[in-house]
Each structure stands twice: as structure tokens, then as C-alpha cells.
Amino acid sequence: MKASANLYSVIETAKANKLEPYAYLRYLFTELPQAETVEAIEALLPGNIDKNQIKSVKQVRASLDAYQGMKRKTVGNQKERNSAGI
């Protein structure tokens, strides 16, 4: 219960700072492992983040779509090779 309340608080704070919650959480979970000092962690709080530092949901989706498209193309080419006996 406490963990979900903490997550809700982070999400609402991101919204209050005009950040897209999904994009902010993605940025946070990517950058947090490299934060080794209290100052580095505080720099990741929603109030200290510039909107331009993180990708928008549209940018994230576009990146994901591009990756999935490449993956499908690779799998399709592999299936063609396997059926051709290559």
C-alpha cells in the first residue's frame, strides 16, 4: 500500500510540473541507477527536470514502433532464410 502511494505521489508531482507521467517515469527509471549521490537523486525529482530533458510519449511510441518494425523485419527475413534452406 505504501509503495503504491509513493508511486501515485511521484506521478501527481510530475503532472503538477507539466511532465507526462509515463515519459517522466521512463526517464527516472533509466537515470536513477546512475545516481550515486543525494544531489544526483534530487536532480531527478519532477520539479528539477526540464521538459526538454525527457522524451514525450509520442517520441517514445515512435521509437518503440520503429524498434518493433525492425524486429519484425529481422524475424521475417530469418523465416525466409529458414524456409529457403539457407
N, C-alpha and C positions, 0 to 999 in steps of 0.2 A: 504494500500500500504506500509506503514512504517513497519507494523508488518511482512509482507512477506519479506521485505528487511532485517529486523533483523534476521529472521529465516534463510534466504539464507546466510547471513554473518556467522552465527554460523555453518552452515553446511560446508561452504567452509573452515572455520578456522579448523574445525575438520578434514577435508580431508588433509589440509596442515600439520597437526600434525600427519598424518598417522593413524587416527582413522576412523573406519567405522561409517559413519554418523548416520545410524539407531541405532546402538548399543550405540553410544555416547548420542544421544537424549533420548533414553530409560533410560540410566543411569542418565542423567541430570534431567529428569522429575521425576525420583524416588527419587533422593537425594536432589533436590532443596527445597522441603518443610521443610526439617530438618535444612537447612542452616539459621542460625539466625544472623550471623554477616557478615560484608563485607568480612572479611578474609575467612569465610566458603564459601561464594559465589564465591570469586576469586579462591579458590581451585578447583572449578568445571569447570573453563574455560578450553577449549581444550588444551592449552599449558601447563597446570598444571596437566593434567591427564596422568597416566601411562597406556599404552595399556592393561596391565595385570589387571587393576582395573575393566575393563568392559568386559562383555561377548561379544564374537563375534556374528555376525549374525547367523552363523551355530549353536552356542550354544543356542542362543535364540530360533531359529526354532526348535531345538531338544527338548527343554523344552516345547515349545508350542505344538509340536506334541505329546509328552508324556502326557501332560495335557488333550489334546483333546481325546486321546486314552482312558484315564481313564474315562473321562466324557461319551464317547460313551458306554463304557463297563457298567458303572453305569446305564445309561439310558436303555440299552438293558436288564440288569438284572431286572430293575424295570418293564419294559414292560412284561417280562416273568412272574414275580410275579403277576402282574395285570391280565394277561390272565389266570393264574392258579387259580385265586381267593384267593390269599394269601394276 
